[in-house]
């Protein structure tokens, strides 16, 4: 798949090309993910990521709107799922990059699932607004295909002051 292409359909064979054309994938359904366990070693076609518990801290009345479930398609690049199609609220800078990104990572011999929820830029300056969730799996590869409301724990937020994510939750389901 080329950059900007998105898989559609239950079996992932239909691909919406970045050009707007639709095509059928001409090989087996899934790219491999070297950092995911499972009998196939394949990456899920998409992840459903559900955020809850994001609340206002007094500066924005729209923080509840960031509590959502979003479909994040596999990028075709090893173990990365990415989308940038959601609305920004709370007067954040619409021109800054925004996305939900799910990835695996290895640190030493330990495996992790990481979710980055980037809302855009802080309209008053001060960098990106994002929350990081990360779940350790020790020395065992996570079985990404088996994720069903998998809890990914809160790790940090890069810029506070607009919405409070410190008690928020993130759950991931393989699609």
Number of C-alpha atoms within 10 A of each C-alpha: 15 9 10 11 19 22 24 16 9 9 12 19 18 17 18 17 16 13 8 10 9 15 12 12 14 8 8 9 16 18 19 16 20 13 22 25 17 14 8 11 17 21 30 24 25 23 25 18 23 19 17 17 17 20 21 17 14 11 12 15 14 16 21 15 14 22 16 14 14 16 19 25 23 25 23 20 13 17 22 19 23 19 17 14 12 13 11 18 18 18 14 18 19 15 9 15 13 23 17 21 22 25 17 22 17 15 10 7 9 13 20 22 23 21 26 20 22 21 25 22 22 21 16 9 9 11 13 21 24 21 22 19 21 21 18 18 14 13 13 14 21 20 17 25 21 14 17 14 14 16 16 20 19 19 15 15 18 12 16 17 12 21 21 19 24 15 11 16 17 23 20 24 19 20 20
